[in-house]
Amino acid sequence: MQKIIQDSKYRAALDTVRTLRVAGFQAFFAGGSVRDLLLGHAPKDFDVATDAVPEQIIALFPRTETVGAHFGVVLVLQPAPGDEDAAPIAIEVATFRHDGVYSDGRRPDSVRYATDPREDVERRDFTINGMLLDPIAFDSGTEIGACVLDFVGGRDDLASHVLRAIGDPSTRFAEDKLRMLRAVRFAARLGFEIDPATLAAIRAQAASIDQVSAERVRDELTGMLTQGNARRAFELLDESGLLAHVLPEALRTHGVEQPPQYHPEGDVWIHTMLLLEKLKPGSSSTLSWGALLHDIGKPATYQPPDPAVPGDRIRFNGHVEVGVRMAEAILARLRFSNEDAEQIVALVKNHMRFGDIKSMRESTLARFFRLPQFEEHLALHWMDCSSSHGDLTLYNFACERFNAATPETIRPKLLVTGRDLIAAGYRPGTQFKEMLEVAEDAQLEGLVTDRANALKMLRERFGAPPQAFSTLTSA
């Protein structure tokens, strides 16, 4: 706890509360920071709730941003404690409010400011996020439990490891559909159970999640994959009925059997869940999505054993190619950036290539190692093997070769470039790419070691350059 109260964000938020209190207003820490402090975790951010209205908040602080003033939210930009040269710390300050009708299932059409903190708490999402903390008393050394204002039973639910909507769960989810995904993410990350009435309300309204923007759905799913307990999150998505609406392709992996000699763990869904179980908190979003989608093409390519062929087994011919197309469609639907989508698709596209790694030519191996963020390909292969047959022979071989490789051996300075081909008399054209690849392969294989021999090899394979063009360029 001592480390937390020395945190610069904590000190900036505390200074914000002090300024509001001196001016005669109520002010508390609110939301997730209170929950995390009670759990003994370091909060990522500290939000402040107050009865001061936006105009009064703006008048009190030298630097503010009114990004959400129409909803009673102002960003107070506090100087970093003890470091005048550092960037200011943004503290979100929200006025106590009562929300009007949520006609779009995301934000209230109107808000009415309130002076009673209880009224403000009762419009929030979950009891464990609905507690307030008096940080002045807490900072003076008062035991944290005595500093908490809890109007909704949040402390009891925190102690019982229960995630419960505040008030009527159907009303809370009708107001803001995103709360259904947030419920899953919080419950999984914290290791909590979802209150039965809250879970029933999610099931009843799961189909309405399509009112939430693709970007917000993407961000919530990414949070589930990267914040810890990803397997539990996706099991809850399935159990709540949300998975059928946010990622129906994953739902179809249920019951898709696999050849037991390679996948003794079970069907494609079980295999995928075992991969997600191995994702650590803080795993990259691209690796996490690659783990989720790596076998997404299997249901569409399932081929049962042919009873007429003795010893035949289940096959998924072409599942990588189908999976790539499906992953591209999913990532486009969820509006991933081009950069992230390219990496996730590359993970899906290349995850089976490790099966041939021992027989790869040196040039092929070098190009394999050149894949951007190859460490993620290695990590996915380890998870894939560890979640199925458990044989890490190919993984260990790949790690040994990759760690021994140097930048010069993976991507050496080319002996032959396009300029060299033009200077030798070849016409620029479609064949150039093939010629350059052949020259680089020979260089990576150690078959040529200088430009002259490389050009000689190309003449032998592709023929001499056109005489007229050669004469023209030399003139």
C-alpha positions in Angstrom: 0.0 0.0 0.0 2.9 2.3 0.7 4.0 2.0 -3.0 0.5 2.9 -4.1 0.3 6.2 -2.1 3.6 7.3 -3.5 2.3 6.8 -7.1 2.2 10.1 -9.0 -1.3 9.5 -10.3 -2.5 8.8 -6.8 -0.9 12.1 -5.5 -2.3 14.1 -8.4 -5.8 12.7 -7.8 -5.4 13.4 -4.0 -4.4 17.0 -4.8 -7.5 17.3 -7.0 -9.8 16.1 -4.1 -8.1 18.5 -1.7 -8.7 21.5 -4.0 -12.3 20.6 -4.3 -12.8 20.0 -0.6 -11.1 23.4 0.3 -13.5 25.1 -2.1 -16.4 23.5 -0.1 -17.4 20.7 -2.4 -17.8 16.9 -1.7 -15.1 14.9 -3.5 -14.2 11.2 -3.4 -12.2 8.6 -5.4 -14.8 6.5 -7.3 -15.1 3.4 -9.3 -12.4 0.9 -10.2 -9.7 2.6 -8.1 -11.6 2.0 -4.9 -12.2 -1.6 -5.9 -8.5 -2.2 -6.6 -7.4 -0.5 -3.4 -9.6 -2.7 -1.4 -8.2 -5.7 -3.2 -4.7 -4.5 -2.5 -4.0 -3.9 -6.2 -2.4 -0.8 -7.7 -5.1 1.1 -9.6 -4.3 2.0 -13.2 -6.2 5.3 -12.9 -7.9 7.3 -10.2 -11.3 8.9 -11.0 -12.9 11.6 -8.8 -16.6 12.1 -8.2 -17.8 15.5 -6.8 -20.9 17.6 -6.4 -19.1 20.5 -8.2 -20.6 21.1 -11.6 -18.3 21.4 -14.7 -18.2 25.2 -14.7 -17.1 25.2 -11.0 -14.5 22.5 -11.7 -13.0 24.4 -14.6 -12.9 27.6 -12.5 -11.0 25.9 -9.7 -8.1 24.4 -11.8 -5.6 26.2 -14.1 -5.6 23.5 -16.8 -8.6 21.4 -17.8 -10.1 19.7 -20.8 -13.9 19.6 -21.3 -14.0 16.3 -23.3 -17.2 15.1 -21.6 -18.6 18.2 -19.9 -22.1 17.6 -21.4 -22.1 14.4 -19.3 -20.6 16.2 -16.3 -17.0 15.0 -16.9 -13.9 17.2 -16.9 -10.3 16.2 -17.2 -8.1 18.1 -14.7 -4.5 18.3 -15.8 -2.3 18.3 -12.7 1.4 18.8 -12.7 3.4 15.7 -12.0 4.3 15.8 -8.3 8.0 16.6 -7.9 8.7 16.8 -11.6 7.8 20.1 -13.3 9.2 18.9 -16.7 7.0 15.8 -16.9 3.8 15.7 -18.8 0.7 16.7 -16.8 -1.4 13.9 -15.2 -5.0 13.8 -16.4 -7.5 13.1 -13.6 -11.1 12.5 -14.7 -13.5 14.5 -12.5 -17.2 13.7 -12.8 -20.1 15.5 -11.3 -22.6 13.4 -9.3 -25.5 12.8 -11.7 -28.7 11.0 -12.4 -29.0 9.7 -16.0 -32.0 10.1 -18.2 -33.2 7.6 -20.8 -30.6 5.6 -22.8 -32.3 5.5 -26.2 -29.2 4.3 -28.1 -28.2 1.6 -25.5 -24.9 3.3 -24.9 -25.2 6.9 -23.5 -27.9 8.8 -21.7 -29.9 11.2 -23.8 -29.7 13.7 -20.9 -28.2 14.0 -17.4 -29.3 15.8 -14.3 -26.7 16.8 -11.8 -27.1 15.6 -8.2 -25.7 16.6 -4.8 -26.2 13.2 -3.2 -23.4 10.7 -3.8 -25.9 7.8 -3.3 -27.9 9.0 -6.3 -24.7 9.0 -8.4 -23.6 5.5 -7.3 -27.0 4.0 -8.0 -26.7 4.8 -11.8 -23.3 3.0 -12.1 -22.8 -0.6 -13.4 -21.7 -3.1 -10.8 -21.6 -3.0 -7.0 -17.8 -3.6 -6.8 -17.4 -0.5 -9.0 -19.9 1.5 -7.1 -18.0 2.4 -3.9 -16.5 5.8 -3.0 -13.4 6.4 -1.0 -12.5 9.4 1.2 -8.8 9.8 0.1 -8.1 12.5 2.6 -8.9 10.2 5.5 -7.1 7.3 3.8 -4.0 9.3 3.2 -3.9 10.4 6.9 -3.6 6.8 8.0 -7.2 5.8 8.7 -7.9 2.1 7.9 -9.2 1.9 4.4 -12.5 0.2 5.4 -13.4 3.2 7.5 -12.9 5.5 4.5 -15.3 3.7 2.1 -18.8 4.9 1.3 -20.8 1.8 0.2 -24.4 2.3 -0.6 -24.9 -0.8 -2.8 -23.2 -3.7 -1.0 -20.0 -3.6 -3.0 -17.7 -4.6 -0.1 -19.8 -7.7 0.6 -19.7 -8.7 -3.1 -16.0 -8.1 -3.2 -15.4 -10.3 -0.2 -17.7 -13.0 -1.7 -16.1 -12.7 -5.2 -19.4 -11.9 -6.8 -20.0 -9.6 -9.7 -23.5 -8.1 -9.4 -25.3 -5.3 -11.2 -26.4 -2.4 -9.2 -30.2 -2.4 -8.8 -32.2 -4.1 -11.5 -29.7 -5.8 -13.9 -32.1 -5.7 -16.8 -32.3 -1.9 -16.5 -28.5 -1.6 -16.1 -27.9 -3.6 -19.4 -30.8 -1.9 -21.2 -29.1 1.4 -20.4 -25.7 0.4 -21.7 -25.3 -2.7 -23.7 -21.5 -2.7 -23.4 -21.9 -3.4 -19.7 -22.7 -7.1 -20.6 -19.2 -7.5 -22.1 -17.7 -5.6 -19.2 -19.4 -8.0 -16.8 -17.6 -10.9 -18.4 -14.3 -9.2 -18.5 -14.4 -8.1 -14.9 -15.6 -11.5 -13.7 -12.9 -13.4 -15.6 -10.0 -11.0 -14.7 -10.9 -10.9 -11.0 -11.8 -14.6 -10.8 -15.4 -13.7 -9.7 -18.7 -15.5 -10.3 -21.5 -13.5 -12.0 -24.5 -13.2 -9.8 -27.3 -15.5 -11.2 -29.8 -12.6 -11.7 -27.1 -10.6 -13.4 -26.2 -13.5 -15.7 -29.8 -14.2 -16.5 -30.3 -10.6 -17.6 -27.2 -10.8 -19.9 -28.6 -14.0 -21.5 -32.0 -12.3 -22.0 -30.4 -9.3 -23.7 -27.3 -10.9 -25.4 -28.7 -10.4 -28.9 -28.8 -6.6 -28.4 -25.0 -6.5 -28.1 -25.1 -5.7 -31.9 -26.1 -2.1 -30.9 -22.5 -1.6 -29.6 -20.0 -0.3 -32.1 -17.5 -2.8 -33.5 -14.6 -0.9 -32.0 -16.0 -1.1 -28.5 -16.7 -4.9 -28.9 -13.1 -5.3 -30.2 -11.6 -3.5 -27.3 -13.6 -5.5 -24.7 -12.7 -8.8 -26.4 -9.0 -7.7 -26.5 -9.2 -6.9 -22.8 -10.5 -10.3 -22.1 -7.7 -11.9 -24.0 -4.9 -9.8 -22.5 -5.8 -9.0 -18.9 -5.6 -12.5 -17.5 -7.9 -15.6 -17.3 -8.7 -15.4 -21.0 -10.1 -19.0 -21.0 -12.6 -18.2 -18.3 -13.6 -15.0 -20.2 -14.5 -16.9 -23.3 -16.2 -19.7 -21.4 -18.4 -17.0 -19.8 -19.0 -15.4 -23.2 -20.3 -18.8 -24.3 -22.3 -19.4 -21.1 -23.9 -16.0 -21.3 -25.0 -16.3 -24.9 -22.8 -13.3 -26.0 -20.3 -15.4 -28.0 -23.0 -16.3 -30.6 -23.3 -12.6 -31.3 -19.8 -11.2 -31.0 -17.8 -14.1 -32.5 -20.1 -16.8 -33.9 -17.1 -18.4 -35.7 -15.6 -19.4 -32.4 -18.9 -20.9 -31.2 -18.8 -23.3 -34.2 -15.6 -24.9 -32.9 -17.7 -26.7 -30.2 -17.9 -30.5 -30.8 -15.6 -30.4 -33.9 -13.6 -33.6 -33.2 -9.9 -33.9 -33.9 -7.6 -36.9 -34.6 -6.8 -38.2 -31.1 -3.2 -39.2 -32.0 -2.4 -35.5 -32.5 -5.1 -34.0 -30.2 -5.8 -36.2 -27.2 -7.2 -33.1 -25.4 -10.5 -33.1 -27.3 -12.3 -31.0 -29.8 -11.3 -27.7 -31.4 -13.1 -25.6 -28.8 -11.2 -27.4 -25.9 -7.9 -27.1 -27.8 -8.5 -23.3 -28.3 -9.5 -22.8 -24.6 -6.2 -24.6 -23.5 -4.3 -22.1 -25.6 -6.1 -19.1 -24.1 -5.4 -20.6 -20.6 -1.7 -20.2 -21.4 -2.0 -16.4 -22.2 -0.4 -14.5 -19.4 -1.7 -11.0 -18.3 0.0 -8.5 -20.5 0.3 -10.7 -23.5 0.3 -8.8 -26.7 -3.1 -8.3 -28.4 -1.8 -9.8 -31.7 -0.5 -13.0 -30.1 -3.7 -13.3 -28.1 -5.9 -13.0 -31.1 -3.6 -15.3 -33.1 -4.1 -18.0 -30.4 -7.9 -17.5 -30.5 -8.1 -17.7 -34.3 -5.3 -20.0 -35.3 -7.7 -23.0 -35.9 -10.8 -21.0 -36.8 -10.9 -22.6 -40.2 -11.2 -26.2 -38.9 -15.0 -26.5 -38.6 -15.5 -25.5 -42.2 -12.9 -28.1 -43.4 -13.7 -31.0 -41.1 -13.4 -34.3 -43.0 -14.3 -37.5 -41.0 -12.3 -40.7 -41.5 -13.1 -42.7 -44.6 -14.5 -46.1 -43.4 -13.3 -47.7 -46.6 -9.7 -46.7 -45.9 -8.1 -48.7 -43.0 -6.4 -46.5 -40.5 -7.8 -43.3 -42.0 -8.2 -40.3 -39.6 -10.0 -37.0 -39.3 -8.5 -34.4 -41.6 -8.8 -30.6 -42.0 -7.4 -30.2 -45.5 -7.0 -26.5 -46.3 -7.9 -25.3 -42.9 -5.1 -22.8 -42.8 -6.2 -21.1 -46.1 -9.8 -21.1 -45.0 -8.8 -19.8 -41.6 -6.8 -16.9 -43.1 -9.9 -15.8 -45.0 -12.1 -16.1 -42.0 -9.6 -14.2 -39.8 -9.4 -11.4 -42.4 -13.2 -11.1 -42.3 -13.4 -11.1 -38.5 -10.6 -8.5 -38.1 -12.2 -6.3 -40.8 -15.6 -6.6 -39.1 -14.1 -5.6 -35.7 -12.1 -2.8 -37.4 -8.6 -3.7 -36.4 -5.8 -1.6 -37.6 -4.1 -2.8 -40.8 -0.8 -3.4 -38.8 -2.5 -5.5 -36.1 -4.6 -7.4 -38.7 -1.5 -8.3 -40.8 0.3 -9.7 -37.8 -2.7 -11.7 -36.6 -3.4 -13.1 -40.1 0.4 -14.0 -40.4 0.1 -16.0 -37.2 -2.8 -17.9 -38.5 -1.2 -18.4 -41.9 2.1 -19.7 -40.7 1.2 -21.7 -37.6 1.5 -25.1 -39.4 4.8 -24.4 -41.1 6.7 -25.5 -38.0 5.9 -29.1 -39.1 8.4 -28.8 -42.0 11.0 -26.8 -40.2 13.6 -29.6 -40.0 13.5 -30.2 -43.7 13.5 -26.5 -44.7 16.3 -25.3 -47.0 18.5 -22.6 -45.4 17.0 -20.0 -47.6 13.4 -21.0 -46.6 14.4 -21.1 -43.0 15.9 -17.6 -43.2 12.8 -16.2 -44.8 10.6 -17.9 -42.1 12.7 -16.2 -39.4 12.3 -12.9 -41.2 8.5 -12.8 -40.4 7.8 -9.7 -38.4 7.7 -10.4 -34.6 8.8 -14.0 -35.2 9.0 -14.5 -31.4 5.1 -14.4 -31.5 5.1 -17.3 -34.0 7.4 -19.2 -31.7 5.1 -18.5 -28.7 2.0 -19.6 -30.6 3.7 -22.8 -31.7 4.6 -23.6 -28.1 1.1 -23.0 -26.9 -0.3 -25.0 -29.8 1.9 -28.0 -29.0 1.5 -27.7 -25.3 -2.2 -27.7 -25.7 -2.3 -30.9 -27.8 0.2 -33.7 -28.1 2.8 -32.0 -25.9 5.8 -32.8 -28.2 8.1 -29.8 -28.2 10.8 -31.3 -30.4 10.1 -28.9 -33.3 9.7 -25.9 -31.0 13.0 -26.6 -29.4 14.7 -27.0 -32.8 13.2 -23.7 -34.0 14.3 -21.9 -30.9 17.8 -23.2 -31.2 18.1 -22.2 -34.8 16.5 -18.8 -34.4 18.6 -17.9 -31.3 21.7 -18.9 -33.1 20.9 -16.9 -36.3 22.4 -13.5 -36.8 20.9 -10.6 -38.7 23.6 -11.2 -41.4 22.5 -14.8 -41.9 18.8 -14.0 -41.9 18.9 -10.9 -44.0 22.4 -10.5 -45.5 23.4 -7.6 -47.8 22.3 -8.8 -51.3 24.9 -9.8 -53.8 22.6 -8.9 -56.7 20.1 -6.1 -56.8 17.8 -4.8 -59.5 20.4 -2.2 -60.5 22.9 -5.0 -61.0 20.5 -6.8 -63.4 19.9 -3.6 -65.4 23.6 -3.0 -65.6 24.1 -6.5 -66.8 21.7 -5.8 -69.7 18.4 -7.4 -68.4 15.1 -5.6 -69.1 13.1 -4.6 -66.0 10.0 -6.8 -65.9 8.0 -9.5 -64.2 11.0 -11.9 -64.3 13.1 -9.6 -62.2 11.4 -10.7 -59.0 12.1 -14.4 -59.7 15.7 -13.7 -60.7 16.3 -11.7 -57.5 14.7 -14.4 -55.4 16.9 -17.1 -57.1 20.0 -15.1 -56.5 19.1 -14.5 -52.8 18.3 -18.2 -52.3 21.7 -19.2 -53.7 23.4 -16.6 -51.5 21.5 -17.9 -48.4 22.4 -21.5 -49.3 26.1 -20.6 -49.7 26.1 -21.6 -53.4 27.4 -18.1 -54.4 29.6 -15.8 -52.4 30.2 -12.8 -54.8 28.3 -10.8 -57.4 30.2 -12.1 -60.4 29.3 -15.8 -59.6 25.8 -14.8 -58.8 25.3 -13.1 -62.2 26.9 -16.1 -63.9 24.4 -18.4 -62.2 21.5 -16.2 -63.4 22.8 -16.2 -67.0 23.0 -20.0 -66.9 19.4 -20.3 -65.5 17.6 -17.5 -67.3 19.8 -17.0 -70.4 22.0 -14.1 -71.4 20.5 -10.6 -71.5 19.1 -9.3 -74.8 22.0 -8.2 -76.9 20.4 -5.0 -78.2 19.3 -3.9 -74.7 22.8 -4.7 -73.4 24.4 -2.6 -76.1 22.0 0.3 -75.6 22.6 0.5 -71.9 26.4 0.3 -72.3 26.3 3.1 -74.7 
